[in-house]
Amino acid sequence: MLYKSLFKPLLFRKDAESAHEFTVRLSSLTSRSQLLSSMAGMMYGTKFPKLEQKLFGLTFPNPVGLAAGFDKNGETPVAMQALGFGFVEIGSITARPSSGNPKPRAFRLPEDRSLINRMGLNNQGAEVVVDRLNKLKLNIPMGVNIAKTNDPSIHGDAALQDYLFSYELANGVADYITVNISCPNTGEGKTFEDPEALSSLLEALEPNKSGRVPTLVKFSVDTDQATLASLVDICEDHGISGYVATNTSSNRTGLKTSETRLSEIGNGGLSGRAIAEQSTRIVSWLSDILKGSKPIIGVGGIDSPEAAIQKIEAGASLIQIYSGMVYEGPGLIKKINKALSKRA
Ligand SMILES: Cc1cc2nc3c(=O)[nH]c(=O)nc-3n(C[C@H](O)[C@H](O)[C@H](O)COP(=O)(O)O)c2cc1C
């Protein structure tokens, strides 16, 4: 209520990135203040014992997680825990710090309850972020999402070493690591969704090596069924523990937003309600391939309990939200958990 009547009108007066920066600053302040965290907890946090699950050897108090991209620098996990999230995913982080693509690079599509972004993997770099995360005390699982530094001059073996640098650093602090092979917003596109490239990447990372935390792979919503099957085959050969489906889309079909507005906005990854159906389809394809052998995190357009249930019925054990929070606010977390708890 407070979000929709007070914060949302204020935030929607700002451009999408400034609104996001403001929200991160407020959440970061909440993370650092015991008083603000307790207040957030009183307003939004509730326990849902029926929803607790053990997956990849980790205990998730509820299945609703914060998707990667909201907190790229690890500044808000304590606030997110207070708001009722059952887990958080920090990042994407990259080996080298990056300021990302030129602004403007984040846009709202209110008629579609969606967003388009081409942030371009802006983050403070793996060392700074991991150092910050090392100082945290959290009671919920924390994933770290890694990607290749957004610099097309880093390719071939250097690209693998770049990923490996972040992977090894993150391994010291994360409960699980997500390998983001599906960012549509880099100079070179999503190179690592090519089966050969993925194979070399996972050979370099060695997720099977002893001492590694559970490692997940995140797919694009634009992946076709045959490619998905071959990518999963490769992941299974290299000891991947689970899958995140999905990242954003480069597709623009079926949107209510006008062509003029879309061409003004230009390139970027579409997220939110507009990708919900296709992302659920990818979760079902994954579920058909895996037959319950590995957990799936369903993400893409979850902005209501019904949308969350669709991902779970398609085969997801956990879900994540980003765009839904922009349109619905943090009350969405409890709303989904309440509905899931009634169903359990
Ligand atoms: C502004 C923005 C930045 C994002 N940055 C990342 C990122 O750095 N790494 C990543 O794996 N996903 C990133 N994502 C994708 C989300 O994690 C999620 O997969 C996608 O937005 C679909 O979920 P949603 O419809 O709930 O937003 C980003 C999404 C948005 C909107």
PDBQT file of the ligand as one rigid body, heavy atoms in Angstrom, charges set to zero:
ROOT
HETATM    1  C1  LIG A 401      17.825  -3.233 -15.071  1.00  0.00    +0.000 C 
HETATM    2  C2  LIG A 401      18.096  -4.714 -15.127  1.00  0.00    +0.000 A 
HETATM    3  C3  LIG A 401      19.398  -5.176 -14.964  1.00  0.00    +0.000 A 
HETATM    4  C4  LIG A 401      19.675  -6.540 -14.995  1.00  0.00    +0.000 A 
HETATM    5  N1  LIG A 401      20.959  -6.974 -14.823  1.00  0.00    +0.000 NA
HETATM    6  C5  LIG A 401      21.223  -8.306 -14.794  1.00  0.00    +0.000 A 
HETATM    7  C6  LIG A 401      22.535  -8.783 -14.537  1.00  0.00    +0.000 A 
HETATM    8  O1  LIG A 401      23.467  -8.007 -14.296  1.00  0.00    +0.000 OA
HETATM    9  N2  LIG A 401      22.737 -10.131 -14.564  1.00  0.00    +0.000 N 
HETATM   10  C7  LIG A 401      21.738 -11.022 -14.803  1.00  0.00    +0.000 A 
HETATM   11  O2  LIG A 401      21.973 -12.234 -14.798  1.00  0.00    +0.000 OA
HETATM   12  N3  LIG A 401      20.471 -10.596 -15.010  1.00  0.00    +0.000 NA
HETATM   13  C8  LIG A 401      20.193  -9.274 -15.020  1.00  0.00    +0.000 A 
HETATM   14  N4  LIG A 401      18.910  -8.841 -15.234  1.00  0.00    +0.000 N 
HETATM   15  C9  LIG A 401      17.865  -9.848 -15.553  1.00  0.00    +0.000 C 
HETATM   16  C10 LIG A 401      17.044 -10.255 -14.324  1.00  0.00    +0.000 C 
HETATM   17  O3  LIG A 401      17.833 -10.902 -13.372  1.00  0.00    +0.000 OA
HETATM   18  C11 LIG A 401      15.899 -11.193 -14.750  1.00  0.00    +0.000 C 
HETATM   19  O4  LIG A 401      16.468 -12.386 -15.260  1.00  0.00    +0.000 OA
HETATM   20  C12 LIG A 401      14.992 -10.591 -15.822  1.00  0.00    +0.000 C 
HETATM   21  O5  LIG A 401      14.797  -9.207 -15.581  1.00  0.00    +0.000 OA
HETATM   22  C13 LIG A 401      13.613 -11.269 -15.829  1.00  0.00    +0.000 C 
HETATM   23  O6  LIG A 401      12.965 -11.114 -14.588  1.00  0.00    +0.000 OA
HETATM   24  P1  LIG A 401      11.846  -9.990 -14.312  1.00  0.00    +0.000 P 
HETATM   25  O7  LIG A 401      10.859 -10.079 -15.447  1.00  0.00    +0.000 OA
HETATM   26  O8  LIG A 401      11.280 -10.332 -12.966  1.00  0.00    +0.000 OA
HETATM   27  O9  LIG A 401      12.555  -8.685 -14.317  1.00  0.00    +0.000 OA
HETATM   28  C14 LIG A 401      18.614  -7.468 -15.199  1.00  0.00    +0.000 A 
HETATM   29  C15 LIG A 401      17.310  -6.991 -15.347  1.00  0.00    +0.000 A 
HETATM   30  C16 LIG A 401      17.034  -5.653 -15.297  1.00  0.00    +0.000 A 
HETATM   31  C17 LIG A 401      15.614  -5.183 -15.446  1.00  0.00    +0.000 C 
ENDROOT
TORSDOF 0
